[in-house]
Amino acid sequence: MRERQTTSFSEVTWGGLCIPVKNEQVRVLLVNVERNAAQLMETMSDEHKLSLYESMMKSLVEAQQILRDEYKDDPVS
């Protein structure tokens, strides 16, 4: 199921631009962020919301680091 979710998460729209997501690890992290965002809308507990926000931020920082490392090794990008 996770594979099916990540294959459907092939691009991100940011600032009006569609950016392809090629890295599988980043796709998984973005799916996790999306799932946490959906849970955020359903929960009423401030403690649970804080935990979800923390998890989302960790996933985004990890995705950023993966991409930074990937593009550091590829000067064409």
N, CA, C and O atoms as a CHARMM CRD file, in Angstrom:
* protein
*
  308
    1    1 MET  N      0.82200  -1.19000   0.00000 PROA 1      0.00000
    2    1 MET  CA     0.00000   0.00000   0.00000 PROA 1      0.00000
    3    1 MET  C      0.87100   1.26100   0.00000 PROA 1      0.00000
    4    1 MET  O      0.58700   2.21800  -0.72000 PROA 1      0.00000
    5    2 ARG  N      1.93000   1.25300   0.81000 PROA 2      0.00000
    6    2 ARG  CA     2.81700   2.41500   0.85900 PROA 2      0.00000
    7    2 ARG  C      3.43100   2.67800  -0.50500 PROA 2      0.00000
    8    2 ARG  O      3.58300   3.82800  -0.91700 PROA 2      0.00000
    9    3 GLU  N      3.78700   1.59500  -1.20900 PROA 3      0.00000
   10    3 GLU  CA     4.36300   1.75900  -2.55100 PROA 3      0.00000
   11    3 GLU  C      3.36700   2.42200  -3.47800 PROA 3      0.00000
   12    3 GLU  O      3.73400   3.28300  -4.27700 PROA 3      0.00000
   13    4 ARG  N      2.09900   2.02400  -3.37500 PROA 4      0.00000
   14    4 ARG  CA     1.06000   2.61100  -4.20500 PROA 4      0.00000
   15    4 ARG  C      0.89300   4.09900  -3.88300 PROA 4      0.00000
   16    4 ARG  O      0.70600   4.91200  -4.78800 PROA 4      0.00000
   17    5 GLN  N      0.96200   4.45600  -2.59600 PROA 5      0.00000
   18    5 GLN  CA     0.84100   5.85300  -2.19600 PROA 5      0.00000
   19    5 GLN  C      2.00800   6.67300  -2.71700 PROA 5      0.00000
   20    5 GLN  O      1.81500   7.77700  -3.22500 PROA 5      0.00000
   21    6 THR  N      3.21200   6.14400  -2.59500 PROA 6      0.00000
   22    6 THR  CA     4.38300   6.91500  -3.00400 PROA 6      0.00000
   23    6 THR  C      4.46100   7.07700  -4.51100 PROA 6      0.00000
   24    6 THR  O      4.97200   8.08800  -4.99200 PROA 6      0.00000
   25    7 THR  N      3.96600   6.10500  -5.26900 PROA 7      0.00000
   26    7 THR  CA     3.99700   6.26700  -6.71700 PROA 7      0.00000
   27    7 THR  C      2.99000   7.31200  -7.16600 PROA 7      0.00000
   28    7 THR  O      3.19600   7.96900  -8.18600 PROA 7      0.00000
   29    8 SER  N      1.90700   7.47600  -6.42100 PROA 8      0.00000
   30    8 SER  CA     0.93600   8.50100  -6.78200 PROA 8      0.00000
   31    8 SER  C      1.41000   9.88400  -6.35400 PROA 8      0.00000
   32    8 SER  O      0.86700  10.88900  -6.81300 PROA 8      0.00000
   33    9 PHE  N      2.40200   9.95100  -5.49400 PROA 9      0.00000
   34    9 PHE  CA     2.93900  11.21500  -5.00500 PROA 9      0.00000
   35    9 PHE  C      4.17200  11.54500  -5.82000 PROA 9      0.00000
   36    9 PHE  O      5.28700  11.54700  -5.29800 PROA 9      0.00000
   37   10 SER  N      3.97200  11.82700  -7.11200 PROA 10     0.00000
   38   10 SER  CA     5.11000  11.99900  -8.00200 PROA 10     0.00000
   39   10 SER  C      5.51400  13.44800  -8.21900 PROA 10     0.00000
   40   10 SER  O      6.55800  13.72300  -8.81200 PROA 10     0.00000
   41   11 GLU  N      4.68100  14.39000  -7.73400 PROA 11     0.00000
   42   11 GLU  CA     5.04500  15.79200  -7.88600 PROA 11     0.00000
   43   11 GLU  C      4.44000  16.62200  -6.75500 PROA 11     0.00000
   44   11 GLU  O      3.45800  16.23700  -6.12100 PROA 11     0.00000
   45   12 VAL  N      5.06000  17.76100  -6.53500 PROA 12     0.00000
   46   12 VAL  CA     4.61200  18.70200  -5.51200 PROA 12     0.00000
   47   12 VAL  C      4.39600  20.04300  -6.19300 PROA 12     0.00000
   48   12 VAL  O      5.20800  20.46500  -7.01700 PROA 12     0.00000
   49   13 THR  N      3.31400  20.70300  -5.85400 PROA 13     0.00000
   50   13 THR  CA     3.07300  22.04800  -6.37600 PROA 13     0.00000
   51   13 THR  C      3.47700  23.03700  -5.29800 PROA 13     0.00000
   52   13 THR  O      2.96500  23.00600  -4.17900 PROA 13     0.00000
   53   14 TRP  N      4.39800  23.91000  -5.65100 PROA 14     0.00000
   54   14 TRP  CA     4.91000  24.89600  -4.70500 PROA 14     0.00000
   55   14 TRP  C      5.15900  26.19800  -5.43700 PROA 14     0.00000
   56   14 TRP  O      5.88500  26.23600  -6.43100 PROA 14     0.00000
   57   15 GLY  N      4.56000  27.25400  -4.94600 PROA 15     0.00000
   58   15 GLY  CA     4.73500  28.55200  -5.58500 PROA 15     0.00000
   59   15 GLY  C      4.22600  28.58700  -7.01100 PROA 15     0.00000
   60   15 GLY  O      4.75400  29.31800  -7.84800 PROA 15     0.00000
   61   16 GLY  N      3.19000  27.79100  -7.29100 PROA 16     0.00000
   62   16 GLY  CA     2.62600  27.75100  -8.63100 PROA 16     0.00000
   63   16 GLY  C      3.39000  26.85800  -9.60000 PROA 16     0.00000
   64   16 GLY  O      3.00000  26.74100 -10.76200 PROA 16     0.00000
   65   17 LEU  N      4.46400  26.23100  -9.14900 PROA 17     0.00000
   66   17 LEU  CA     5.25600  25.34400 -10.00800 PROA 17     0.00000
   67   17 LEU  C      5.03700  23.88600  -9.61000 PROA 17     0.00000
   68   17 LEU  O      4.94200  23.57200  -8.42300 PROA 17     0.00000
   69   18 CYS  N      4.95700  23.00800 -10.58900 PROA 18     0.00000
   70   18 CYS  CA     4.88900  21.57200 -10.32600 PROA 18     0.00000
   71   18 CYS  C      6.31300  21.03000 -10.35700 PROA 18     0.00000
   72   18 CYS  O      7.00100  21.11000 -11.37400 PROA 18     0.00000
   73   19 ILE  N      6.73200  20.48500  -9.24400 PROA 19     0.00000
   74   19 ILE  CA     8.10200  19.98700  -9.11000 PROA 19     0.00000
   75   19 ILE  C      8.04500  18.46900  -8.98100 PROA 19     0.00000
   76   19 ILE  O      7.39900  17.95900  -8.06600 PROA 19     0.00000
   77   20 PRO  N      8.70500  17.73700  -9.87700 PROA 20     0.00000
   78   20 PRO  CA     8.69000  16.27700  -9.77600 PROA 20     0.00000
   79   20 PRO  C      9.47300  15.79800  -8.55900 PROA 20     0.00000
   80   20 PRO  O     10.51400  16.35500  -8.21300 PROA 20     0.00000
   81   21 VAL  N      8.95100  14.75500  -7.91700 PROA 21     0.00000
   82   21 VAL  CA     9.61900  14.14000  -6.77400 PROA 21     0.00000
   83   21 VAL  C     10.12300  12.78300  -7.24900 PROA 21     0.00000
   84   21 VAL  O      9.34600  11.84300  -7.41600 PROA 21     0.00000
   85   22 LYS  N     11.43000  12.69000  -7.46400 PROA 22     0.00000
   86   22 LYS  CA    12.01600  11.47100  -8.01500 PROA 22     0.00000
   87   22 LYS  C     12.56800  10.54400  -6.93500 PROA 22     0.00000
   88   22 LYS  O     12.60900   9.32900  -7.12500 PROA 22     0.00000
   89   23 ASN  N     12.98600  11.10000  -5.82000 PROA 23     0.00000
   90   23 ASN  CA    13.61000  10.32200  -4.75500 PROA 23     0.00000
   91   23 ASN  C     12.54700   9.58500  -3.93900 PROA 23     0.00000
   92   23 ASN  O     11.63600  10.20300  -3.38600 PROA 23     0.00000
   93   24 GLU  N     12.67400   8.27000  -3.87100 PROA 24     0.00000
   94   24 GLU  CA    11.68900   7.42800  -3.17300 PROA 24     0.00000
   95   24 GLU  C     11.61700   7.75200  -1.67600 PROA 24     0.00000
   96   24 GLU  O     10.52700   7.76600  -1.10400 PROA 24     0.00000
   97   25 GLN  N     12.74300   8.00800  -1.04600 PROA 25     0.00000
   98   25 GLN  CA    12.74600   8.34600   0.38100 PROA 25     0.00000
   99   25 GLN  C     11.97000   9.63400   0.63000 PROA 25     0.00000
  100   25 GLN  O     11.22900   9.73200   1.60800 PROA 25     0.00000
  101   26 VAL  N     12.13100  10.59900  -0.22600 PROA 26     0.00000
  102   26 VAL  CA    11.42100  11.86700  -0.09000 PROA 26     0.00000
  103   26 VAL  C      9.92100  11.65400  -0.29900 PROA 26     0.00000
  104   26 VAL  O      9.10100  12.25400   0.39600 PROA 26     0.00000
  105   27 ARG  N      9.57400  10.81200  -1.24300 PROA 27     0.00000
  106   27 ARG  CA     8.15200  10.50600  -1.45800 PROA 27     0.00000
  107   27 ARG  C      7.51700   9.92800  -0.20200 PROA 27     0.00000
  108   27 ARG  O      6.42400  10.33600   0.19300 PROA 27     0.00000
  109   28 VAL  N      8.19400   8.99000   0.41700 PROA 28     0.00000
  110   28 VAL  CA     7.67400   8.36800   1.64100 PROA 28     0.00000
  111   28 VAL  C      7.50700   9.41900   2.73100 PROA 28     0.00000
  112   28 VAL  O      6.49000   9.43900   3.42600 PROA 28     0.00000
  113   29 LEU  N      8.49000  10.28000   2.88300 PROA 29     0.00000
  114   29 LEU  CA     8.40700  11.33000   3.89600 PROA 29     0.00000
  115   29 LEU  C      7.24600  12.28400   3.61500 PROA 29     0.00000
  116   29 LEU  O      6.55200  12.69800   4.54300 PROA 29     0.00000
  117   30 LEU  N      7.02800  12.63400   2.35700 PROA 30     0.00000
  118   30 LEU  CA     5.93100  13.52600   2.01500 PROA 30     0.00000
  119   30 LEU  C      4.57300  12.86500   2.22000 PROA 30     0.00000
  120   30 LEU  O      3.61100  13.53300   2.60000 PROA 30     0.00000
  121   31 VAL  N      4.48600  11.57500   1.97700 PROA 31     0.00000
  122   31 VAL  CA     3.24800  10.83500   2.26300 PROA 31     0.00000
  123   31 VAL  C      2.98200  10.86900   3.76600 PROA 31     0.00000
  124   31 VAL  O      1.83800  11.03400   4.18800 PROA 31     0.00000
  125   32 ASN  N      4.03100  10.71300   4.57600 PROA 32     0.00000
  126   32 ASN  CA     3.86900  10.78800   6.02700 PROA 32     0.00000
  127   32 ASN  C      3.38100  12.15600   6.46400 PROA 32     0.00000
  128   32 ASN  O      2.52300  12.25900   7.34000 PROA 32     0.00000
  129   33 VAL  N      3.91500  13.20100   5.86600 PROA 33     0.00000
  130   33 VAL  CA     3.47400  14.56400   6.18800 PROA 33     0.00000
  131   33 VAL  C      2.00300  14.73200   5.82700 PROA 33     0.00000
  132   33 VAL  O      1.22900  15.29800   6.60000 PROA 33     0.00000
  133   34 GLU  N      1.62300  14.24700   4.66900 PROA 34     0.00000
  134   34 GLU  CA     0.22900  14.34700   4.23000 PROA 34     0.00000
  135   34 GLU  C     -0.70000  13.59500   5.18300 PROA 34     0.00000
  136   34 GLU  O     -1.77800  14.08500   5.51800 PROA 34     0.00000
  137   35 ARG  N     -0.28800  12.42400   5.61100 PROA 35     0.00000
  138   35 ARG  CA    -1.08700  11.62100   6.53700 PROA 35     0.00000
  139   35 ARG  C     -1.22600  12.33700   7.88400 PROA 35     0.00000
  140   35 ARG  O     -2.31000  12.37200   8.46700 PROA 35     0.00000
  141   36 ASN  N     -0.12100  12.90500   8.37000 PROA 36     0.00000
  142   36 ASN  CA    -0.17300  13.63900   9.63400 PROA 36     0.00000
  143   36 ASN  C     -1.06100  14.87100   9.52700 PROA 36     0.00000
  144   36 ASN  O     -1.77200  15.20200  10.47600 PROA 36     0.00000
  145   37 ALA  N     -1.03200  15.55000   8.39400 PROA 37     0.00000
  146   37 ALA  CA    -1.88100  16.72700   8.18900 PROA 37     0.00000
  147   37 ALA  C     -3.35600  16.33600   8.23200 PROA 37     0.00000
  148   37 ALA  O     -4.17700  17.07200   8.78000 PROA 37     0.00000
  149   38 ALA  N     -3.69300  15.19500   7.66500 PROA 38     0.00000
  150   38 ALA  CA    -5.07900  14.72100   7.70800 PROA 38     0.00000
  151   38 ALA  C     -5.49000  14.39100   9.14300 PROA 38     0.00000
  152   38 ALA  O     -6.60500  14.70600   9.55900 PROA 38     0.00000
  153   39 GLN  N     -4.59300  13.75900   9.89700 PROA 39     0.00000
  154   39 GLN  CA    -4.88300  13.44100  11.29600 PROA 39     0.00000
  155   39 GLN  C     -5.03100  14.71100  12.12700 PROA 39     0.00000
  156   39 GLN  O     -5.81600  14.75700  13.07500 PROA 39     0.00000
  157   40 LEU  N     -4.28200  15.72200  11.77000 PROA 40     0.00000
  158   40 LEU  CA    -4.31700  16.99700  12.48200 PROA 40     0.00000
  159   40 LEU  C     -5.71800  17.60700  12.44400 PROA 40     0.00000
  160   40 LEU  O     -6.18000  18.18200  13.43000 PROA 40     0.00000
  161   41 MET  N     -6.38000  17.47900  11.31600 PROA 41     0.00000
  162   41 MET  CA    -7.73000  18.02200  11.17200 PROA 41     0.00000
  163   41 MET  C     -8.75500  17.26600  12.01500 PROA 41     0.00000
  164   41 MET  O     -9.80700  17.80900  12.35200 PROA 41     0.00000
  165   42 GLU  N     -8.45000  16.02000  12.35400 PROA 42     0.00000
  166   42 GLU  CA    -9.40900  15.18300  13.06800 PROA 42     0.00000
  167   42 GLU  C     -9.23900  15.21600  14.58200 PROA 42     0.00000
  168   42 GLU  O    -10.17900  14.89300  15.30700 PROA 42     0.00000
  169   43 THR  N     -8.08500  15.59200  15.06800 PROA 43     0.00000
  170   43 THR  CA    -7.83000  15.51200  16.49800 PROA 43     0.00000
  171   43 THR  C     -8.22900  16.79700  17.21700 PROA 43     0.00000
  172   43 THR  O     -8.18900  17.88700  16.64800 PROA 43     0.00000
  173   44 MET  N     -8.60500  16.64100  18.45400 PROA 44     0.00000
  174   44 MET  CA    -8.97100  17.79000  19.28300 PROA 44     0.00000
  175   44 MET  C     -7.92600  18.03400  20.36900 PROA 44     0.00000
  176   44 MET  O     -7.88800  19.11200  20.96100 PROA 44     0.00000
  177   45 SER  N     -7.09200  17.05300  20.63100 PROA 45     0.00000
  178   45 SER  CA    -6.10200  17.13700  21.71000 PROA 45     0.00000
  179   45 SER  C     -4.92500  18.01900  21.29600 PROA 45     0.00000
  180   45 SER  O     -4.28300  17.78300  20.27200 PROA 45     0.00000
  181   46 ASP  N     -4.65700  19.03400  22.10700 PROA 46     0.00000
  182   46 ASP  CA    -3.51800  19.90800  21.82300 PROA 46     0.00000
  183   46 ASP  C     -2.20500  19.13700  21.86900 PROA 46     0.00000
  184   46 ASP  O     -1.28900  19.41100  21.09500 PROA 46     0.00000
  185   47 GLU  N     -2.12100  18.18000  22.77200 PROA 47     0.00000
  186   47 GLU  CA    -0.90600  17.37600  22.89700 PROA 47     0.00000
  187   47 GLU  C     -0.67900  16.53700  21.63400 PROA 47     0.00000
  188   47 GLU  O      0.44600  16.42600  21.14800 PROA 47     0.00000
  189   48 HSD  N     -1.74500  15.95800  21.11700 PROA 48     0.00000
  190   48 HSD  CA    -1.64000  15.15200  19.89300 PROA 48     0.00000
  191   48 HSD  C     -1.30200  16.04500  18.69900 PROA 48     0.00000
  192   48 HSD  O     -0.50200  15.66100  17.84600 PROA 48     0.00000
  193   49 LYS  N     -1.90600  17.22900  18.63300 PROA 49     0.00000
  194   49 LYS  CA    -1.59200  18.17300  17.55700 PROA 49     0.00000
  195   49 LYS  C     -0.11300  18.54900  17.57500 PROA 49     0.00000
  196   49 LYS  O      0.54100  18.58900  16.53300 PROA 49     0.00000
  197   50 LEU  N      0.39900  18.82100  18.75500 PROA 50     0.00000
  198   50 LEU  CA     1.81100  19.17400  18.88900 PROA 50     0.00000
  199   50 LEU  C      2.69700  18.03400  18.40600 PROA 50     0.00000
  200   50 LEU  O      3.69300  18.25700  17.71800 PROA 50     0.00000
  201   51 SER  N      2.32800  16.81900  18.77200 PROA 51     0.00000
  202   51 SER  CA     3.08300  15.64300  18.34000 PROA 51     0.00000
  203   51 SER  C      3.04400  15.49600  16.81700 PROA 51     0.00000
  204   51 SER  O      4.05800  15.16800  16.20100 PROA 51     0.00000
  205   52 LEU  N      1.88800  15.73400  16.21400 PROA 52     0.00000
  206   52 LEU  CA     1.76300  15.64300  14.75900 PROA 52     0.00000
  207   52 LEU  C      2.59200  16.71400  14.06200 PROA 52     0.00000
  208   52 LEU  O      3.27400  16.43400  13.07500 PROA 52     0.00000
  209   53 TYR  N      2.53400  17.95300  14.58000 PROA 53     0.00000
  210   53 TYR  CA     3.35100  19.02100  13.99900 PROA 53     0.00000
  211   53 TYR  C      4.84000  18.68600  14.09600 PROA 53     0.00000
  212   53 TYR  O      5.60300  18.92000  13.15800 PROA 53     0.00000
  213   54 GLU  N      5.23400  18.14300  15.22900 PROA 54     0.00000
  214   54 GLU  CA     6.63600  17.77300  15.41600 PROA 54     0.00000
  215   54 GLU  C      7.05700  16.70100  14.42000 PROA 54     0.00000
  216   54 GLU  O      8.13800  16.77400  13.83600 PROA 54     0.00000
  217   55 SER  N      6.20400  15.71300  14.23200 PROA 55     0.00000
  218   55 SER  CA     6.49400  14.64500  13.28200 PROA 55     0.00000
  219   55 SER  C      6.57900  15.18300  11.85400 PROA 55     0.00000
  220   55 SER  O      7.44700  14.77300  11.08300 PROA 55     0.00000
  221   56 MET  N      5.67900  16.09700  11.50600 PROA 56     0.00000
  222   56 MET  CA     5.69600  16.69400  10.17500 PROA 56     0.00000
  223   56 MET  C      6.98900  17.47700   9.95000 PROA 56     0.00000
  224   56 MET  O      7.61600  17.36600   8.89600 PROA 56     0.00000
  225   57 MET  N      7.37600  18.25900  10.93500 PROA 57     0.00000
  226   57 MET  CA     8.60100  19.05500  10.80000 PROA 57     0.00000
  227   57 MET  C      9.83200  18.15900  10.66000 PROA 57     0.00000
  228   57 MET  O     10.71500  18.44000   9.85000 PROA 57     0.00000
  229   58 LYS  N      9.89400  17.09200  11.44000 PROA 58     0.00000
  230   58 LYS  CA    11.02500  16.16800  11.33900 PROA 58     0.00000
  231   58 LYS  C     11.09100  15.54600   9.95000 PROA 58     0.00000
  232   58 LYS  O     12.17300  15.42300   9.37600 PROA 58     0.00000
  233   59 SER  N      9.94600  15.15400   9.41100 PROA 59     0.00000
  234   59 SER  CA     9.90600  14.55500   8.07500 PROA 59     0.00000
  235   59 SER  C     10.36400  15.55000   7.01100 PROA 59     0.00000
  236   59 SER  O     11.12000  15.19600   6.10700 PROA 59     0.00000
  237   60 LEU  N      9.90700  16.78500   7.12500 PROA 60     0.00000
  238   60 LEU  CA    10.29300  17.79600   6.14100 PROA 60     0.00000
  239   60 LEU  C     11.77700  18.13400   6.22100 PROA 60     0.00000
  240   60 LEU  O     12.42200  18.32600   5.19100 PROA 60     0.00000
  241   61 VAL  N     12.32000  18.20700   7.42200 PROA 61     0.00000
  242   61 VAL  CA    13.75500  18.47800   7.57700 PROA 61     0.00000
  243   61 VAL  C     14.56500  17.31400   7.01000 PROA 61     0.00000
  244   61 VAL  O     15.58300  17.52500   6.35000 PROA 61     0.00000
  245   62 GLU  N     14.11200  16.08900   7.26700 PROA 62     0.00000
  246   62 GLU  CA    14.81700  14.91900   6.74000 PROA 62     0.00000
  247   62 GLU  C     14.76700  14.90600   5.20400 PROA 62     0.00000
  248   62 GLU  O     15.76900  14.60800   4.55400 PROA 62     0.00000
  249   63 ALA  N     13.60700  15.22700   4.63000 PROA 63     0.00000
  250   63 ALA  CA    13.48600  15.28500   3.16500 PROA 63     0.00000
  251   63 ALA  C     14.40000  16.36700   2.60000 PROA 63     0.00000
  252   63 ALA  O     15.04900  16.16400   1.57400 PROA 63     0.00000
  253   64 GLN  N     14.44800  17.50300   3.26400 PROA 64     0.00000
  254   64 GLN  CA    15.31500  18.59200   2.82200 PROA 64     0.00000
  255   64 GLN  C     16.77700  18.15700   2.83300 PROA 64     0.00000
  256   64 GLN  O     17.52200  18.46200   1.90200 PROA 64     0.00000
  257   65 GLN  N     17.18400  17.45500   3.86900 PROA 65     0.00000
  258   65 GLN  CA    18.56800  17.01200   3.96700 PROA 65     0.00000
  259   65 GLN  C     18.90200  15.98500   2.88800 PROA 65     0.00000
  260   65 GLN  O     19.98500  16.02300   2.30300 PROA 65     0.00000
  261   66 ILE  N     17.97900  15.07500   2.62800 PROA 66     0.00000
  262   66 ILE  CA    18.18800  14.07700   1.57200 PROA 66     0.00000
  263   66 ILE  C     18.38600  14.77300   0.23100 PROA 66     0.00000
  264   66 ILE  O     19.30500  14.44000  -0.51800 PROA 66     0.00000
  265   67 LEU  N     17.52500  15.73700  -0.06800 PROA 67     0.00000
  266   67 LEU  CA    17.63700  16.45000  -1.34500 PROA 67     0.00000
  267   67 LEU  C     18.89400  17.30000  -1.40700 PROA 67     0.00000
  268   67 LEU  O     19.54100  17.37900  -2.45200 PROA 67     0.00000
  269   68 ARG  N     19.24100  17.93100  -0.30700 PROA 68     0.00000
  270   68 ARG  CA    20.46200  18.74300  -0.27100 PROA 68     0.00000
  271   68 ARG  C     21.67900  17.86700  -0.57300 PROA 68     0.00000
  272   68 ARG  O     22.53800  18.24800  -1.36900 PROA 68     0.00000
  273   69 ASP  N     21.75200  16.69800   0.05900 PROA 69     0.00000
  274   69 ASP  CA    22.86100  15.78300  -0.17300 PROA 69     0.00000
  275   69 ASP  C     22.88300  15.27500  -1.61700 PROA 69     0.00000
  276   69 ASP  O     23.93900  15.14800  -2.23700 PROA 69     0.00000
  277   70 GLU  N     21.68600  14.99100  -2.13000 PROA 70     0.00000
  278   70 GLU  CA    21.58200  14.48400  -3.50500 PROA 70     0.00000
  279   70 GLU  C     22.05200  15.51800  -4.51700 PROA 70     0.00000
  280   70 GLU  O     22.78500  15.18100  -5.44600 PROA 70     0.00000
  281   71 TYR  N     21.64500  16.75700  -4.35400 PROA 71     0.00000
  282   71 TYR  CA    21.99900  17.79300  -5.30800 PROA 71     0.00000
  283   71 TYR  C     23.41100  18.32300  -5.11000 PROA 71     0.00000
  284   71 TYR  O     23.99300  18.88800  -6.03600 PROA 71     0.00000
  285   72 LYS  N     23.96400  18.15000  -3.92800 PROA 72     0.00000
  286   72 LYS  CA    25.34100  18.54900  -3.68000 PROA 72     0.00000
  287   72 LYS  C     26.28300  17.70100  -4.52900 PROA 72     0.00000
  288   72 LYS  O     27.31300  18.18100  -5.00100 PROA 72     0.00000
  289   73 ASP  N     25.91400  16.42700  -4.71600 PROA 73     0.00000
  290   73 ASP  CA    26.74200  15.51200  -5.50300 PROA 73     0.00000
  291   73 ASP  C     26.50500  15.63400  -6.99700 PROA 73     0.00000
  292   73 ASP  O     27.25400  15.06200  -7.78800 PROA 73     0.00000
  293   74 ASP  N     25.45400  16.38400  -7.40400 PROA 74     0.00000
  294   74 ASP  CA    25.10600  16.51500  -8.81900 PROA 74     0.00000
  295   74 ASP  C     25.09700  17.99800  -9.19300 PROA 74     0.00000
  296   74 ASP  O     24.07100  18.66300  -9.04500 PROA 74     0.00000
  297   75 PRO  N     26.22200  18.52300  -9.67300 PROA 75     0.00000
  298   75 PRO  CA    26.30900  19.96100  -9.95700 PROA 75     0.00000
  299   75 PRO  C     25.38500  20.43700 -11.08400 PROA 75     0.00000
  300   75 PRO  O     25.11800  21.63500 -11.18100 PROA 75     0.00000
  301   76 VAL  N     24.89700  19.54400 -11.92500 PROA 76     0.00000
  302   76 VAL  CA    24.00000  19.91600 -13.00800 PROA 76     0.00000
  303   76 VAL  C     22.64700  20.36400 -12.45500 PROA 76     0.00000
  304   76 VAL  O     21.99900  21.24600 -13.01900 PROA 76     0.00000
  305   77 SER  N     22.23400  19.75700 -11.36400 PROA 77     0.00000
  306   77 SER  CA    20.94200  20.09300 -10.76400 PROA 77     0.00000
  307   77 SER  C     21.01000  21.44900 -10.13000 PROA 77     0.00000
  308   77 SER  O     20.02000  21.91800  -9.56700 PROA 77     0.00000
